[in-house]
Amino acid sequence: MDLLLRDRAYMVTGGSSGVGLATARLLLDEGANVITCARDGDKLATALAEASPDAQDRVVTVAADVRSRADVDAVVTAGVERFGRLDGVVNNAGGSRMAPRAETTLDDWRDELDLKFSSVLNTVDAALPHLRCSDAAAIVNVNAVLARQPESRLVATSAARAGLLNLSKSLSQELAPTVRVNSVALGLIDTGQWRRRYDQSGDPQSFAEWEARIADDRGVALGRFGHADEVAAMILTLLSPRSSYVTGSCLDVCGGVARYV
């Protein structure tokens, strides 16, 4: 099925690795133009060049911290100047803070909430004037199942994710009918973070055995971690004009780990 993304322009934050990189690459494969950013500009440019060497004329990469409105404004400006339009935004920048409440300082809380909220609010505000000019504008916020089923070992991230889910619903109502806003809620996805945790664990098992054990412990019905490409496919589906009657929704991409109805 043609997702009708060709020649449109999409901004992806956190595009140097994991879900962000997979999303940028899949957009390029669909014939779209991509504006993407990450704090490490050199790593970002290298990652995109390696991922899609034949599509560099359709990529704009900018070093930016999404917590800075000035940085985000520069990303949007660079993209619009290059492609003349902006049709969608994927808010992907973020991470997980592995710590229980007793080990989470107030500064940790502030940092976690700042990243989860500023990264979305800055991009929405910067992109909105251009999105309103599109005939199929869409925003996809990358979230986590933690938003609905918190974990005590990820207390600050769980709370921030819940707030982002609430914010996404509010944005979908505020920006309708000209801009659709949806979310994807991730479970255990095999990205750089999990690979680093495996390397640091010193576990003698292979990564496949290690991930299967964790998936079983966490109750993942499919018995494995997800892959970034599997998430990217769902993000593109929500960005697509084919999803023109979908807004305010949250799509779980979690292998069945969600325990809520």
C-alpha positions as CSV (number, residue, x, y, z in Angstrom):
1,M,0.0,0.0,0.0
2,D,1.2,3.5,-0.9
3,L,1.3,5.5,2.3
4,L,1.2,8.8,0.3
5,L,4.3,10.1,2.0
6,R,6.3,10.8,-1.2
7,D,7.7,14.3,-1.6
8,R,6.3,15.4,1.8
9,A,8.6,16.6,4.6
10,Y,8.8,15.2,8.1
11,M,10.8,16.2,11.1
12,V,12.2,13.4,13.4
13,T,13.9,14.2,16.7
14,G,16.5,11.9,18.1
15,G,17.4,10.6,14.7
16,S,20.9,9.3,15.3
17,S,20.0,5.9,16.6
18,G,17.2,3.5,17.5
19,V,13.6,4.3,16.7
20,G,14.5,7.8,15.4
21,L,17.0,6.5,12.9
22,A,14.7,3.7,11.8
23,T,11.9,6.1,11.3
24,A,14.0,8.5,9.3
25,R,15.3,5.7,7.1
26,L,11.8,4.3,6.5
27,L,10.5,7.8,5.5
28,L,13.3,8.1,3.0
29,D,12.5,4.6,1.6
30,E,8.9,5.9,1.1
31,G,10.2,8.8,-0.9
32,A,9.7,11.5,1.8
33,N,12.1,14.3,2.7
34,V,13.5,14.2,6.3
35,I,14.6,16.8,8.7
36,T,16.2,15.3,11.8
37,C,18.2,16.4,14.8
38,A,20.2,15.0,17.7
39,R,22.7,16.5,20.1
40,D,25.7,14.9,18.4
41,G,25.5,16.3,14.9
42,D,28.5,14.3,13.6
43,K,27.0,11.0,14.8
44,L,23.6,12.0,13.3
45,A,25.1,12.8,9.9
46,T,27.1,9.6,9.8
47,A,24.2,7.4,10.8
48,L,21.9,8.8,8.1
49,A,24.6,8.6,5.5
50,E,25.2,5.0,6.3
51,A,21.5,4.1,6.6
52,S,20.4,5.7,3.3
53,P,23.5,6.6,1.2
54,D,21.3,7.1,-2.0
55,A,19.0,9.6,-0.4
56,Q,21.2,12.4,1.0
57,D,19.6,15.0,-1.2
58,R,16.4,14.4,0.8
59,V,17.9,14.7,4.2
60,V,18.7,17.7,6.5
61,T,20.6,17.0,9.7
62,V,21.0,19.6,12.4
63,A,22.8,19.3,15.8
64,A,20.2,20.4,18.4
65,D,19.1,19.9,22.0
66,V,15.3,19.7,21.8
67,R,15.0,21.2,25.3
68,S,16.2,24.5,23.7
69,R,13.5,26.4,21.8
70,A,16.2,28.3,19.8
71,D,17.8,25.0,18.7
72,V,14.4,23.6,17.6
73,D,13.6,26.8,15.7
74,A,16.8,26.3,13.9
75,V,16.0,22.7,12.9
76,V,12.6,23.7,11.6
77,T,13.9,26.7,9.7
78,A,16.6,24.6,8.1
79,G,14.1,22.0,7.0
80,V,11.5,24.4,5.6
81,E,14.2,26.4,3.8
82,R,15.4,23.2,2.1
83,F,12.1,21.5,1.3
84,G,9.6,24.4,1.3
85,R,7.2,22.6,3.6
86,L,6.6,20.6,6.7
87,D,3.9,17.9,6.9
88,G,4.6,16.1,10.1
89,V,6.7,15.8,13.3
90,V,7.9,12.7,15.1
91,N,8.7,13.5,18.7
92,N,11.2,10.8,19.6
93,A,13.9,12.3,21.7
94,G,14.0,10.8,25.2
95,G,15.2,7.9,27.3
96,S,14.6,6.0,30.5
97,R,15.9,6.8,34.0
98,M,16.4,3.4,35.7
99,A,16.1,4.3,39.4
100,P,13.5,3.8,42.2
101,R,12.0,6.8,44.0
102,A,14.4,6.7,46.9
103,E,17.4,7.1,44.5
104,T,15.8,9.8,42.4
105,T,16.7,13.3,43.3
106,L,14.6,16.4,42.7
107,D,17.1,17.4,40.0
108,D,16.5,14.0,38.4
109,W,12.8,14.6,38.4
110,R,13.2,18.1,36.9
111,D,15.5,16.8,34.2
112,E,13.2,13.9,33.3
113,L,10.1,16.1,33.1
114,D,11.9,18.8,31.2
115,L,13.1,16.4,28.6
116,K,9.7,14.6,28.1
117,F,7.7,17.9,28.0
118,S,10.1,20.5,26.5
119,S,11.0,18.2,23.6
120,V,7.4,18.0,22.5
121,L,6.2,21.5,23.3
122,N,9.2,23.1,21.6
123,T,8.8,21.2,18.4
124,V,5.0,21.6,18.3
125,D,5.3,25.4,18.8
126,A,8.1,25.7,16.2
127,A,6.5,23.5,13.6
128,L,2.8,24.5,14.0
129,P,2.7,27.5,11.5
130,H,4.2,25.2,8.8
131,L,2.0,22.2,9.7
132,R,-1.1,24.3,9.3
133,C,-0.2,24.9,5.7
134,S,-0.1,21.1,5.0
135,D,-3.2,19.2,3.7
136,A,-2.3,16.2,5.8
137,A,-0.4,17.4,8.9
138,A,0.3,14.9,11.6
139,I,2.3,14.7,14.9
140,V,3.4,11.4,16.4
141,N,4.7,11.3,20.0
142,V,6.8,8.3,20.9
143,N,5.8,7.2,24.4
144,A,5.9,4.0,26.4
145,V,3.5,1.6,28.0
146,L,4.9,2.9,31.3
147,A,2.4,5.8,30.8
148,R,-0.4,3.4,31.8
149,Q,1.4,0.8,33.9
150,P,4.2,2.4,35.9
151,E,7.2,0.5,37.2
152,S,8.7,1.4,40.6
153,R,12.3,1.0,39.2
154,L,11.5,3.6,36.6
155,V,9.5,5.9,38.8
156,A,10.4,9.3,37.3
157,T,10.2,8.1,33.7
158,S,6.8,6.4,34.4
159,A,5.3,9.6,35.7
160,A,6.7,11.7,32.9
161,R,5.4,9.2,30.3
162,A,1.9,9.5,31.9
163,G,2.1,13.2,31.6
164,L,3.1,13.0,27.9
165,L,0.1,10.7,27.2
166,N,-2.2,13.3,28.8
167,L,-0.5,16.1,26.9
168,S,-0.8,14.2,23.6
169,K,-4.6,13.9,24.1
170,S,-4.9,17.6,24.9
171,L,-2.9,18.5,21.8
172,S,-5.1,16.3,19.6
173,Q,-8.1,18.3,20.7
174,E,-6.5,21.7,20.5
175,L,-5.0,21.3,17.1
176,A,-7.9,19.5,15.4
177,P,-9.1,19.5,12.7
178,T,-6.0,20.8,10.9
179,V,-3.3,18.7,12.6
180,R,-3.7,15.1,13.8
181,V,-1.8,14.1,17.0
182,N,-1.3,10.4,18.0
183,S,1.1,8.4,20.0
184,V,2.9,5.1,20.0
185,A,3.5,3.4,23.3
186,L,6.6,1.2,23.3
187,G,7.4,-1.8,25.4
188,L,10.8,-3.5,25.3
189,I,12.5,-2.4,22.1
190,D,16.0,-3.6,21.1
191,T,17.8,-0.3,20.8
192,G,21.1,1.0,22.0
193,Q,20.0,1.3,25.6
194,W,19.3,-2.4,25.9
195,R,22.5,-3.4,24.2
196,R,24.4,-1.2,26.6
197,R,22.6,-2.7,29.6
198,Y,23.5,-6.2,28.3
199,D,27.1,-5.3,27.8
200,Q,27.3,-3.8,31.3
201,S,25.6,-6.8,32.9
202,G,28.5,-9.2,32.2
203,D,25.9,-11.9,31.7
204,P,27.5,-15.0,30.1
205,Q,24.4,-15.8,28.1
206,S,24.0,-14.6,24.5
207,F,22.0,-11.4,23.9
208,A,19.2,-13.5,22.4
209,E,19.0,-15.7,25.6
210,W,19.3,-12.6,27.8
211,E,16.5,-10.8,26.1
212,A,14.3,-13.8,26.1
213,R,14.7,-14.1,29.9
214,I,13.9,-10.5,30.4
215,A,10.9,-10.7,28.1
216,D,9.6,-13.7,30.0
217,D,10.2,-11.9,33.3
218,R,8.3,-8.8,32.1
219,G,5.4,-10.8,30.7
220,V,5.9,-10.0,27.0
221,A,3.5,-12.3,25.2
222,L,5.6,-12.5,22.0
223,G,8.7,-13.6,24.1
224,R,11.2,-11.1,22.7
225,F,12.2,-7.5,22.4
226,G,10.7,-5.5,19.6
227,H,12.8,-4.0,16.8
228,A,13.2,-0.3,15.9
229,D,11.9,-1.0,12.3
230,E,8.7,-2.5,13.8
231,V,8.1,0.7,15.7
232,A,8.9,2.9,12.7
233,A,6.3,1.1,10.5
234,M,3.6,2.0,13.0
235,I,4.8,5.6,13.2
236,L,4.7,6.0,9.4
237,T,1.2,4.5,9.4
238,L,0.0,7.2,11.8
239,L,1.8,9.9,9.8
240,S,0.2,8.8,6.6
241,P,-2.7,10.6,5.1
242,R,-4.3,7.1,5.0
243,S,-4.8,7.6,8.7
244,S,-6.8,10.8,8.1
245,Y,-9.6,9.8,10.6
246,V,-7.2,8.9,13.4
247,T,-6.3,11.4,16.1
248,G,-6.0,11.4,19.9
249,S,-5.1,7.7,19.7
250,C,-2.3,5.7,21.3
251,L,-1.1,2.6,19.5
252,D,0.8,0.0,21.6
253,V,3.9,-1.5,20.0
254,C,4.9,-3.7,22.9
255,G,4.6,-7.4,22.1
256,G,1.6,-7.8,24.3
257,V,3.2,-6.6,27.5
258,A,0.4,-4.2,28.2
259,R,-1.7,-5.4,31.2
260,Y,-4.4,-2.7,30.8
261,V,-7.6,-3.1,28.8
